[in-house]
Amino acid sequence: ARLYALYKYGGIYLDTDVEVCKNLEPILNSEKLTFGFEELEFIATSTIVAPKFSSFINFFMESYHDRDFIKSDGNIDETTNVQVVTKMLQEIGLRKSGENQKLEFDKEEINILEQVYFSPFDYINFENKSTPDTYTIHHFSHSWADINSIRRRKLKKYIVRYISKRRFFFFMNYFDN
């Protein structure tokens, strides 16, 4: 639904757990498709700014029509849209560097912004790394997660806050084995 609305009308898509810190009009007025990094390795889909009839948004949306959500082994394909869009953008030149980049798809310019602009929250270490340049903060509420994932996340957050990070990673490795 988010991709269809962005394609048909253009505008700004925000996940429900995104906080707006600064007016997005300058990015919207550029009339360029704009994504931002989420950590160094992935492109966030929690904040997307798109012009009406974006060819890349249409390509992204059409990719769902060709996708099987049940794997050949019968398991559900849990590949996230973050993983999908990152791979699609890599295929047109995205470097997983966390740096600002300009890409092109079907004569459409695509802006990729550093993490600080749209998703400065470090969800691994539970740190807010926003700056005066930050437009939005994705808080990663995981409203879609199962109860065990939510409990594990809350435990991780508690441990990171009250125990050193070094001890936390030792603790997590101990329980993961």
N, C-alpha and C positions, 0 to 999 in steps of 0.2 A: 504494500500500500504506500509506503514512504517513497519508493522509487517512482511509482505511477504518478503520485501527486507532484513530485519534483519535476518529472518529465512534462506533464501536462500544463502545470502552472508556473514552475520555477519557484524560487524562494529559498527558505531556510528550513532544514529539518533538524530537530533537536530531540534526543531521547528524553524521556520524562525525568531522568535523574541528572540533567545537565543544567548547570547554573550559568546564567548570562551575566557577565561582569562588565561588558563594554558594548556599545552600540555596534551591531554587525552591518550597518548600512554601507560603510565604505567597501566592504568585501562584496556585499550584494550589488552595489552600484557598479562594480567592475565588470559585471555580467560575464564572469568566468567561473567555470566549475571549480570549486575549492574544497579540498579535503585537508586534514592535518594528521600528523603522526600521532600514534598512541604508543609510547615507548619508541625505541629506535627501529624496531623490526616490522611494525604493522601500521596500516592506515586506519584511522578511527572512522566509524560510521555513525558515531553518536552526534556529530555535528557535520552537516553537509550544506553547502551553499551552492545553488545551481541555477543556471539560466533556464528559461523555458525551452523545451525541446532539445535538451542537451543530448548529443549523439552518444556520449559515453554513458550517461544515465540510462538511455534506451538500451544500449548494449548490455549493461549490468542487469537491467530488468529482464531482458530476453534470455540471459544466461540461466535464469531460474526455470524457463520453459523446457530447456534441454537437460535439466539436472534430475538425476534419480536420487530421491532422498532415502531410499532403502538400498543398502549395499548388496552386492552379489551373495554375501554370506548371511543375509537376512537382518543384519544390524542396521540401526538408523544411522544415516550420515549426519554427524554432528558438526560438520565443518561450518564455522561461523561466517557471517557476511564480511567480517573484518578480514578473515583469511582469504575469502574469495576476491574481494576488491583489491587487496594487496597483491595477490597473484596476477590479476588482470592488469593492474598498473605496472607491475614489474615487466610484463610482456610488452609494454610500450615505452620502457626505459626507466622506470622508477629504480632508484638506488636506495637500498635500505640503510640510509646514513643518518636519518633524523634531520637532515638539512632541508631548507627551502628548495623547491625544485619547480621547474616548468616543464610540462609534458605536452604532447600533442596527440590527439586521437581524431581521425576523420576531419582534419582542419579545425578542430576545437582545441583551444588552449585550456590546460588543466593546471591549476596552481596547487602545489602541495606545500603546506606550511609546517614549520617546526612544531614540536609537541607543545611548546609553551603557549601557542595561540589558542588551540581548541581543546587540548586534553593534558593539562600540566600535572594532573594528579598521578603520582607514582603508585599504582595499585599493588605493586610488589612489596614496597616498603611503607605504604600508607603515608606518603608525604605529599603535601601540596606544594608544588614548585611554581606557582603562578607568579607573574610579574605584572608591571603596569601594561605590558603588551598583550596580556591574556584577554581573549574575548569570551571564552566559555570554559567551564570546568566540568568534566564528566566525573561524577562521583562513584560510578561503578556499583550501584546498589544491588545488582544481580537479582532483580525481581523475578527473573525467569528460572532461577536455579532451584534444584531440589533441596529439601530440608537439610540433608547431610552436608551438601556443599555450603549452605549458608552457615551451618554450625562450625564447619572447618574454617571458613573465612573469618567468623567472629573470634574464634580461638586464635587464629594467626594474628589478627589485628591486636588482640589483647597482649599476646606474647611480644610482638614487635614493640608495642608501646611501653611495656614494663620490664622487658628483658633486652639485653643488647642484641643487635642484629646478628652478631657472630654466634651467640648462643641459640638464637632462633633457628638459624639454618642448620646447626647441629641437631637441634630438637626435631625439626621437620625431616631431616635425612634419617634420623633414628626411627621415626614412626613410619616413614615411607618404605623402609626395608622389611 
